[in-house]
Amino acid sequence: MKIVVLDAKTLGDDLDISPLGDIGALRVYPTTQPNQTLDRIRDANIVITNKVVITAEMIDAAPPLKLICIAATGMNNVDLEHAASKGISVKNVAGYSSKSVVQHTFGMALYLLEKLAYYDQCVKSGEWSNSGIFTDVSHPFHEISGKKWGIVGLGTIGQEVAHVATAFGADVCYYSTSGSNLKQPYPHLPLERLLRDCDIISIHAPLNDKTIGLINKSNLHFIKENAILLNLGRGGIIDESDLARELDRRCLYAGLDVLSNEPIDANNPLMQIRHPRRLLITPHIAWTSIEARQKLFEGIVHNILTFLKSEEIK
């Protein structure tokens, strides 16, 4: 078996993927550009990709290909219908990053809620040392307890966020982006009311026809002053230009781990907002705890071994 890894760098240099070499002849590429993909998969039996796109044309030009392993949960970078028509199995790994994403959600929320950007700078700049006062309460912050936490997309991750938010003492409500997930132990609210009522709003939804541009200039103004908006779902759910304007217009806080284009464009309006301490952007890392990436790799190996066993049975 010839195994090709197309974007190993996205899994981290600290993750040892050499055990794949015990399964077959292994070729590893740190990154792969679109014009390189076909040459790299042409003779492969198994391809592992995180975000590298594999099109129908590429599949047609790679007759030995039998299995595509996606090093992620989302599968929109592979033409699934065409792969199926060619008898090629496509396997993802689900659930590996849930705990990591939940943890990052609260890391972002607490960073913004407690004004940590200001307080970190206050100490390191010497401002606190020169103040002559043992504390600094110039940037007051609230507790999560007693606040209303709204969740957009109450799937596996959203449900765990709800559980942790409840442990903090928050009152949780949610909005189902599909309109069908309505039997949960929390109040389901229309999106407009959730935006109006909640102090913290976190998004954990997929990107699809119902969620693209879901948060935009038509509803951003409903969010209350000093509220926190977090997106740990998919870039594109929030219109970034509209969010930048709203952040400049009034006191609102936002934390984004996902963006419509990644890495972020240098001319993205979010890069030029007037109050940068009110915005936290992390480079799509919520899923990347060491433990999560190890689980992901174990899932990939499991998918390959399960596939090979099924081929032997045939």
LORODO-789845 format. One line per 2 residues: number of its first residue (from 1); their letters; for each residue z, y, x of N, C-alpha, C. Coordinates in steps of 0.1 Angstrom, whole numbers, plus 5000, padded with zeros to 4 digits. Last residue first. Example, Ala and Ser with C-alpha at 12.3 -4.5 7.8 and 13.67 -1.06 7.14 Angstrom:
! LORODO-789845
2) sa) 5071,4978,5128,5071,4989,5137,5079,5000,5129  5078,4943,5132,5078,4955,5123,5078,4967,5132;
! end
This chain:
! LORODO-789845
314) ki) 5015,4908,4870,5001,4907,4865,4993,4897,4873  5036,4907,4888,5037,4898,4876,5023,4897,4870;
312) ee) 5028,4926,4906,5030,4912,4910,5029,4903,4899  5031,4949,4890,5017,4945,4895,5017,4930,4900;
310) sk) 5058,4950,4887,5049,4948,4875,5035,4944,4879  5065,4956,4913,5069,4944,4907,5061,4940,4895;
308) lf) 5054,4982,4916,5049,4971,4924,5053,4957,4918  5070,4996,4897,5055,4995,4895,5050,4983,4903;
306) tl) 5095,4994,4909,5093,4988,4895,5078,4986,4893  5090,5007,4932,5094,4993,4933,5092,4986,4919;
304) in) 5085,5033,4922,5075,5026,4930,5078,5011,4930  5109,5040,4909,5096,5039,4901,5086,5032,4909;
302) hv) 5127,5039,4930,5129,5029,4919,5116,5028,4911  5118,5061,4945,5118,5047,4951,5119,5037,4940;
300) ig) 5124,5081,4926,5110,5079,4931,5109,5064,4936  5152,5079,4925,5144,5077,4913,5129,5074,4916;
298) ef) 5159,5086,4950,5162,5073,4946,5154,5069,4933  5151,5113,4949,5144,5104,4958,5147,5089,4954;
296) lk) 5169,5122,4930,5155,5123,4927,5147,5113,4936  5194,5119,4942,5191,5111,4930,5176,5111,4927;
294) qr) 5190,5138,4963,5191,5123,4966,5189,5115,4954  5189,5161,4948,5177,5157,4955,5178,5142,4959;
292) ae) 5215,5161,4938,5204,5160,4929,5191,5156,4936  5230,5164,4961,5232,5152,4953,5220,5150,4944;
290) is) 5222,5189,4970,5220,5177,4979,5221,5165,4970  5206,5208,4944,5218,5204,4952,5215,5191,4960;
288) tw) 5184,5220,4931,5183,5215,4944,5196,5211,4951  5179,5233,4907,5178,5218,4907,5181,5212,4920;
286) ai) 5180,5260,4913,5191,5254,4904,5191,5239,4905  5161,5273,4927,5170,5264,4935,5180,5257,4926;
284) hp) 5142,5294,4926,5140,5281,4919,5148,5271,4926  5156,5316,4942,5142,5310,4944,5141,5296,4939;
282) ti) 5172,5339,4921,5173,5329,4931,5160,5321,4931  5182,5371,4913,5171,5362,4913,5173,5352,4924;
280) ll) 5200,5393,4894,5202,5382,4904,5190,5373,4902  5206,5426,4886,5197,5415,4885,5199,5406,4897;
278) rr) 5223,5447,4890,5223,5441,4877,5214,5429,4875  5216,5456,4915,5228,5448,4914,5230,5442,4900;
276) ph) 5194,5473,4912,5192,5459,4916,5204,5450,4915  5184,5495,4893,5198,5490,4895,5197,5476,4899;
274) ri) 5157,5500,4891,5165,5510,4896,5179,5506,4899  5133,5475,4903,5142,5481,4893,5152,5490,4899;
272) qm) 5113,5462,4918,5115,5476,4920,5124,5483,4909  5110,5436,4912,5114,5439,4926,5116,5454,4928;
270) lp) 5101,5434,4887,5115,5431,4889,5120,5435,4903  5073,5438,4889,5082,5449,4886,5097,5447,4887;
268) nn) 5058,5423,4917,5065,5421,4904,5074,5432,4901  5046,5426,4941,5045,5437,4932,5050,5434,4918;
266) ad) 5050,5402,4954,5057,5413,4959,5056,5425,4950  5057,5374,4932,5048,5384,4937,5055,5396,4942;
264) ip) 5078,5347,4941,5076,5359,4933,5066,5368,4940  5061,5315,4948,5072,5325,4949,5068,5338,4942;
262) en) 5056,5316,4913,5065,5313,4923,5058,5309,4936  5054,5334,4883,5046,5330,4895,5057,5328,4906;
260) sl) 5074,5335,4864,5061,5331,4860,5052,5327,4872  5105,5320,4876,5096,5331,4874,5082,5326,4870;
258) vd) 5139,5311,4877,5125,5307,4875,5117,5319,4871  5164,5321,4877,5161,5311,4888,5146,5307,4887;
256) lg) 5179,5351,4870,5166,5343,4869,5165,5334,4880  5200,5371,4852,5199,5362,4863,5188,5352,4861;
254) ay) 5208,5404,4842,5200,5393,4841,5200,5384,4854  5223,5429,4822,5224,5421,4834,5215,5409,4832;
252) lc) 5221,5464,4813,5219,5450,4809,5219,5442,4822  5221,5495,4804,5229,5486,4812,5229,5472,4806;
250) rr) 5186,5506,4802,5200,5506,4798,5208,5496,4806  5161,5508,4814,5164,5516,4803,5178,5517,4800;
248) dl) 5158,5489,4834,5158,5503,4838,5163,5512,4827  5158,5466,4818,5169,5467,4828,5170,5482,4833;
246) er) 5135,5470,4804,5147,5470,4797,5159,5472,4806  5115,5468,4824,5117,5480,4817,5130,5481,4810;
244) al) 5120,5441,4831,5122,5451,4841,5124,5465,4834  5112,5428,4807,5126,5427,4812,5129,5438,4822;
242) ds) 5085,5433,4807,5093,5439,4796,5108,5438,4800  5077,5419,4830,5075,5433,4829,5084,5440,4818;
240) ed) 5084,5393,4822,5091,5399,4833,5089,5414,4833  5092,5376,4794,5082,5386,4799,5088,5394,4810;
238) ii) 5105,5344,4796,5108,5359,4796,5096,5366,4801  5090,5322,4800,5097,5323,4788,5102,5337,4785;
236) gg) 5081,5324,4826,5071,5326,4815,5078,5327,4801  5099,5298,4841,5093,5311,4842,5082,5312,4831;
234) rg) 5122,5278,4823,5109,5279,4830,5105,5294,4830  5154,5279,4825,5144,5270,4819,5131,5270,4827;
232) ln) 5172,5297,4832,5172,5285,4841,5163,5274,4834  5179,5329,4828,5168,5320,4826,5168,5309,4836;
230) ll) 5203,5349,4811,5200,5340,4822,5188,5331,4819  5218,5380,4805,5207,5371,4801,5203,5362,4813;
228) ia) 5247,5395,4794,5240,5388,4805,5230,5379,4800  5254,5429,4782,5253,5414,4780,5246,5409,4793;
226) ne) 5255,5456,4782,5264,5449,4791,5263,5434,4790  5245,5459,4748,5248,5465,4760,5258,5457,4769;
224) ki) 5228,5430,4733,5239,5441,4733,5240,5447,4747  5195,5426,4724,5206,5422,4732,5216,5433,4734;
222) fh) 5174,5438,4711,5184,5433,4703,5197,5430,4711  5155,5444,4730,5163,5455,4726,5175,5451,4717;
220) ln) 5140,5421,4732,5150,5424,4742,5159,5435,4738  5120,5418,4712,5134,5414,4709,5144,5417,4720;
218) sk) 5097,5429,4720,5099,5429,4706,5113,5425,4703  5095,5425,4748,5098,5438,4743,5101,5439,4728;
216) ni) 5108,5391,4749,5099,5402,4753,5103,5415,4747  5110,5358,4750,5118,5369,4751,5110,5381,4757;
214) lg) 5087,5341,4749,5097,5341,4738,5106,5354,4738  5066,5336,4766,5068,5349,4762,5078,5351,4750;
212) it) 5065,5303,4754,5059,5313,4763,5060,5327,4758  5075,5287,4734,5085,5294,4742,5078,5304,4752;
210) kd) 5056,5273,4720,5066,5280,4712,5075,5288,4721  5039,5262,4739,5034,5272,4730,5044,5280,4722;
208) nl) 5063,5260,4767,5052,5254,4758,5048,5265,4749  5087,5252,4789,5076,5262,4787,5065,5255,4778;
206) pa) 5120,5242,4778,5107,5240,4785,5097,5251,4782  5151,5259,4781,5141,5254,4773,5128,5251,4782;
204) hi) 5175,5273,4785,5173,5260,4791,5162,5252,4784  5190,5304,4790,5178,5297,4785,5177,5284,4793;
202) si) 5219,5320,4778,5213,5312,4789,5202,5304,4783  5237,5349,4774,5226,5341,4768,5220,5334,4779;
200) id) 5267,5364,4765,5260,5357,4776,5250,5348,4769  5273,5376,4741,5277,5383,4754,5269,5377,4766;
198) cd) 5255,5377,4711,5260,5370,4722,5263,5379,4734  5242,5389,4689,5256,5386,4688,5263,5382,4701;
196) rl) 5215,5394,4693,5223,5405,4689,5238,5402,4691  5205,5368,4699,5204,5379,4709,5213,5391,4706;
194) lr) 5211,5355,4675,5217,5351,4687,5217,5362,4698  5194,5370,4658,5208,5371,4656,5216,5366,4669;
192) el) 5169,5362,4668,5173,5376,4667,5188,5377,4666  5169,5333,4664,5168,5339,4677,5173,5354,4677;
190) pl) 5193,5320,4641,5179,5326,4644,5180,5333,4657  5216,5295,4652,5213,5309,4647,5199,5312,4649;
188) hp) 5239,5270,4646,5225,5273,4650,5221,5286,4644  5271,5263,4659,5262,5270,4650,5248,5272,4655;
186) yp) 5275,5229,4671,5276,5244,4673,5268,5250,4663  5270,5202,4672,5283,5206,4668,5286,5221,4671;
184) qk) 5237,5197,4658,5246,5198,4669,5260,5204,4665  5211,5193,4645,5223,5186,4642,5232,5185,4654;
182) ln) 5187,5204,4651,5196,5212,4643,5209,5205,4640  5160,5205,4665,5173,5200,4670,5184,5208,4663;
180) sg) 5137,5216,4655,5141,5203,4650,5154,5199,4654  5128,5239,4667,5131,5240,4653,5136,5227,4647;
178) st) 5124,5242,4693,5115,5233,4686,5116,5234,4671  5144,5259,4701,5130,5264,4703,5120,5255,4695;
176) sy) 5173,5266,4685,5164,5255,4689,5150,5260,4689  5200,5283,4697,5187,5285,4690,5178,5273,4695;
174) yc) 5236,5284,4694,5224,5280,4700,5212,5283,4691  5270,5291,4705,5260,5290,4694,5247,5287,4701;
172) vd) 5304,5290,4714,5290,5287,4717,5282,5286,4704  5329,5309,4727,5324,5304,4714,5309,5302,4716;
170) ag) 5347,5300,4757,5337,5307,4750,5334,5301,4736  5365,5287,4773,5370,5294,4761,5360,5302,4754;
168) fa) 5356,5270,4792,5360,5283,4797,5366,5291,4785  5348,5249,4776,5360,5247,4784,5365,5260,4790;
166) ta) 5325,5260,4766,5336,5258,4757,5349,5256,4765  5310,5259,4789,5313,5272,4783,5325,5271,4774;
164) vh) 5307,5231,4791,5315,5238,4801,5319,5252,4796  5292,5225,4768,5305,5219,4770,5314,5226,4780;
162) av) 5269,5241,4772,5278,5243,4760,5292,5237,4762  5259,5227,4794,5263,5241,4795,5273,5245,4784;
160) eq) 5253,5204,4781,5263,5203,4791,5268,5218,4794  5232,5212,4764,5245,5207,4758,5256,5206,4768;
158) gi) 5213,5221,4782,5219,5230,4773,5232,5225,4767  5206,5196,4793,5212,5206,4801,5220,5216,4793;
156) tg) 5195,5183,4770,5206,5176,4778,5213,5187,4786  5190,5211,4748,5187,5197,4752,5198,5192,4761;
154) lg) 5189,5236,4734,5201,5228,4735,5197,5213,4737  5177,5265,4737,5173,5252,4741,5184,5243,4744;
152) vi) 5196,5290,4745,5183,5288,4740,5178,5275,4745  5229,5297,4736,5221,5289,4744,5207,5287,4737;
150) gw) 5254,5322,4739,5243,5317,4732,5233,5309,4741  5287,5328,4737,5277,5323,4747,5266,5316,4738;
148) kk) 5311,5353,4733,5301,5344,4726,5290,5341,4736  5344,5352,4747,5331,5358,4745,5322,5348,4738;
146) gs) 5368,5338,4751,5367,5347,4739,5354,5354,4737  5363,5337,4785,5371,5333,4774,5371,5343,4763;
144) ie) 5351,5351,4805,5343,5343,4796,5350,5339,4784  5364,5384,4810,5365,5369,4811,5355,5363,4802;
142) hf) 5349,5413,4826,5355,5406,4815,5357,5391,4819  5355,5439,4850,5347,5428,4844,5356,5421,4834;
140) ph) 5350,5472,4864,5358,5462,4857,5349,5451,4851  5349,5486,4891,5338,5480,4884,5345,5468,4876;
138) sv) 5372,5496,4902,5362,5505,4898,5351,5500,4890  5394,5484,4912,5391,5481,4898,5381,5491,4893;
136) dt) 5406,5470,4940,5395,5479,4936,5392,5475,4921  5437,5471,4959,5427,5465,4950,5417,5475,4946;
134) fi) 5453,5485,4976,5452,5471,4978,5442,5464,4969  5440,5515,4991,5445,5508,4979,5443,5493,4980;
132) gs) 5427,5528,5011,5441,5529,5011,5448,5522,4999  5399,5528,5016,5404,5533,5003,5419,5535,5003;
130) ns) 5389,5517,5039,5392,5531,5039,5398,5536,5026  5385,5491,5031,5394,5493,5042,5398,5508,5042;
128) we) 5364,5494,5012,5378,5490,5007,5388,5493,5018  5343,5502,5028,5348,5511,5018,5362,5507,5013;
126) gs) 5332,5485,5046,5344,5492,5051,5350,5501,5040  5312,5469,5038,5308,5482,5042,5320,5490,5048;
124) kv) 5325,5446,5029,5317,5445,5041,5313,5459,5047  5336,5455,5004,5345,5450,5015,5337,5451,5028;
122) cq) 5314,5463,4989,5325,5472,4991,5334,5468,5003  5298,5440,4988,5293,5451,4996,5305,5461,4999;
120) dy) 5314,5425,4971,5310,5420,4984,5306,5431,4993  5314,5441,4948,5326,5439,4955,5324,5433,4969;
118) ya) 5286,5441,4940,5293,5453,4943,5305,5450,4952  5282,5414,4935,5273,5421,4944,5280,5433,4949;
116) lk) 5301,5407,4915,5303,5403,4929,5294,5410,4939  5307,5412,4888,5302,5423,4896,5303,5420,4911;
114) el) 5314,5392,4871,5324,5397,4879,5320,5408,4889  5289,5386,4860,5300,5390,4851,5311,5397,4859;
112) ly) 5273,5377,4881,5270,5389,4874,5282,5395,4866  5287,5354,4890,5283,5365,4900,5280,5378,4892;
110) la) 5289,5339,4866,5301,5345,4872,5298,5356,4882  5262,5332,4862,5269,5340,4852,5281,5347,4858;
108) mg) 5255,5318,4885,5249,5330,4883,5256,5339,4873  5273,5296,4882,5273,5304,4894,5267,5318,4892;
106) ft) 5265,5286,4858,5277,5293,4858,5279,5301,4871  5240,5276,4867,5240,5285,4855,5254,5293,4856;
104) hq) 5247,5258,4886,5240,5271,4890,5240,5281,4879  5257,5237,4871,5266,5244,4880,5260,5258,4884;
102) vv) 5234,5230,4857,5246,5235,4849,5255,5243,4859  5219,5220,4878,5214,5232,4870,5226,5238,4862;
100) sk) 5234,5198,4886,5231,5209,4896,5227,5222,4888  5234,5182,4864,5247,5187,4869,5244,5199,4878;
98) ss) 5206,5176,4863,5213,5182,4852,5226,5189,4857  5188,5163,4879,5193,5176,4883,5202,5183,4873;
96) yg) 5179,5139,4869,5186,5139,4882,5193,5152,4885  5166,5137,4844,5180,5137,4844,5187,5139,4858;
94) av) 5137,5117,4854,5144,5125,4844,5159,5125,4847  5109,5116,4871,5123,5112,4873,5131,5122,4864;
92) nk) 5077,5101,4862,5085,5112,4867,5100,5107,4869  5046,5085,4868,5060,5084,4866,5068,5096,4871;
90) vs) 5017,5071,4857,5023,5084,4862,5037,5083,4858  4992,5047,4865,5005,5050,4860,5010,5063,4866;
88) ig) 4958,5045,4856,4968,5049,4866,4981,5053,4860  4937,5038,4840,4947,5028,4842,4957,5032,4853;
86) ks) 4921,5059,4832,4917,5052,4844,4927,5041,4848  4935,5070,4811,4921,5064,4809,4916,5056,4820;
84) aa) 4957,5081,4825,4958,5069,4816,4945,5062,4813  4944,5102,4837,4951,5092,4845,4952,5079,4837;
82) he) 4937,5117,4815,4927,5111,4823,4932,5100,4832  4963,5124,4806,4953,5117,4797,4942,5110,4805;
80) ld) 4974,5139,4827,4980,5126,4822,4970,5118,4814  4968,5155,4853,4960,5153,4841,4964,5139,4836;
78) vn) 4997,5171,4865,4988,5160,4866,4981,5158,4852  5016,5190,4861,5007,5192,4872,4997,5181,4874;
76) nm) 5034,5185,4841,5022,5193,4837,5013,5196,4849  5058,5172,4840,5046,5164,4844,5033,5172,4842;
74) gt) 5092,5176,4850,5080,5181,4843,5067,5174,4849  5109,5164,4869,5109,5160,4855,5096,5164,4848;
72) aa) 5098,5153,4901,5103,5163,4892,5104,5156,4878  5077,5141,4917,5091,5143,4922,5097,5155,4914;
70) ic) 5058,5117,4903,5061,5131,4902,5075,5133,4906  5036,5094,4915,5050,5097,4913,5052,5112,4913;
68) il) 5009,5076,4904,5013,5089,4908,5028,5091,4905  4992,5047,4913,5004,5052,4908,5006,5067,4913;
66) kl) 4966,5041,4922,4972,5032,4912,4985,5038,4905  4936,5048,4938,4948,5053,4933,4954,5045,4921;
64) pp) 4911,5041,4948,4923,5032,4951,4936,5036,4944  4894,5063,4939,4894,5050,4932,4905,5040,4936;
62) aa) 4893,5093,4937,4902,5085,4945,4904,5071,4938  4877,5108,4921,4873,5107,4935,4882,5099,4943;
60) di) 4891,5109,4897,4878,5102,4897,4874,5099,4912  4912,5125,4905,4915,5111,4901,4902,5103,4902;
58) me) 4898,5149,4908,4905,5143,4920,4907,5128,4917  4891,5154,4882,4880,5153,4892,4886,5146,4904;
56) at) 4916,5158,4869,4907,5146,4866,4897,5144,4876  4940,5168,4895,4930,5170,4884,4923,5157,4880;
54) iv) 4971,5176,4904,4961,5165,4906,4952,5165,4893  4989,5200,4922,4981,5197,4910,4971,5186,4913;
52) vk) 5021,5199,4935,5007,5199,4938,4999,5193,4926  5048,5196,4930,5041,5207,4923,5026,5207,4925;
50) nt) 5053,5169,4940,5063,5177,4932,5055,5187,4923  5040,5137,4944,5038,5151,4943,5049,5158,4935;
48) iv) 5028,5109,4959,5040,5115,4954,5038,5130,4955  5006,5082,4952,5007,5096,4956,5020,5101,4950;
46) in) 4993,5051,4962,5005,5058,4956,5005,5072,4961  4970,5046,4975,4973,5038,4964,4984,5044,4955;
44) ad) 4945,5068,4989,4959,5065,4987,4960,5055,4975  4921,5080,4997,4923,5065,5000,4937,5060,4997;
42) ri) 4924,5106,4987,4912,5099,4985,4914,5084,4987  4944,5124,4992,4947,5113,4982,4935,5103,4981;
40) rd) 4934,5142,5010,4946,5136,5013,4950,5124,5004  4911,5153,4999,4910,5146,5011,4922,5138,5014;
38) lt) 4923,5166,4976,4914,5155,4974,4913,5146,4987  4939,5187,4987,4945,5176,4980,4936,5164,4979;
36) qn) 4929,5210,4999,4933,5198,5008,4936,5186,5000  4927,5230,4981,4914,5225,4988,4917,5214,4997;
34) pq) 4954,5235,4974,4944,5229,4965,4932,5223,4971  4976,5224,5001,4968,5235,4994,4958,5228,4985;
32) tt) 5007,5211,5007,4992,5207,5005,4986,5219,4996  5033,5205,5031,5027,5212,5019,5012,5208,5018;
30) py) 5040,5183,5047,5050,5192,5043,5046,5200,5030  5029,5150,5041,5025,5163,5044,5036,5173,5039;
28) vr) 5030,5117,5053,5038,5128,5048,5032,5141,5052  5021,5084,5047,5016,5097,5053,5024,5108,5046;
26) la) 5029,5050,5053,5033,5063,5047,5027,5075,5055  5023,5019,5040,5019,5028,5051,5020,5042,5046;
24) gi) 5053,5008,5023,5039,5008,5026,5036,5018,5037  5081,5004,5024,5073,5000,5012,5059,4999,5015;
22) dg) 5091,5016,5045,5094,5002,5044,5086,4996,5032  5085,5043,5041,5077,5035,5051,5080,5021,5051;
20) lp) 5105,5052,5026,5092,5049,5019,5083,5041,5028  5126,5059,5043,5126,5045,5037,5113,5042,5029;
18) si) 5121,5086,5050,5115,5076,5058,5116,5062,5052  5132,5108,5038,5123,5100,5030,5116,5088,5037;
16) dl) 5161,5124,5039,5154,5114,5046,5145,5106,5037  5165,5158,5036,5164,5146,5028,5155,5136,5036;
14) dd) 5163,5182,5049,5175,5174,5051,5175,5160,5044  5141,5196,5041,5141,5189,5054,5152,5180,5057;
12) gl) 5131,5192,5008,5141,5196,5017,5140,5189,5030  5112,5189,4989,5124,5181,4988,5135,5184,4998;
10) tk) 5092,5206,4997,5099,5210,4985,5111,5201,4982  5081,5192,5018,5090,5204,5021,5098,5208,5009;
8) ad) 5063,5174,5008,5076,5169,5012,5086,5181,5014  5039,5172,4992,5046,5184,4994,5061,5181,4997;
6) lv) 5027,5146,4992,5018,5158,4993,5026,5171,4996  5027,5115,5005,5036,5125,5000,5029,5139,5002;
4) vi) 5012,5084,5000,5010,5098,5005,5020,5107,4998  5008,5051,5009,5016,5061,5002,5015,5074,5008;
2) km) 4991,5022,5006,4991,5035,5013,4998,5045,5004  5000,4988,5008,5000,5000,5000,5000,5013,5009;
! end
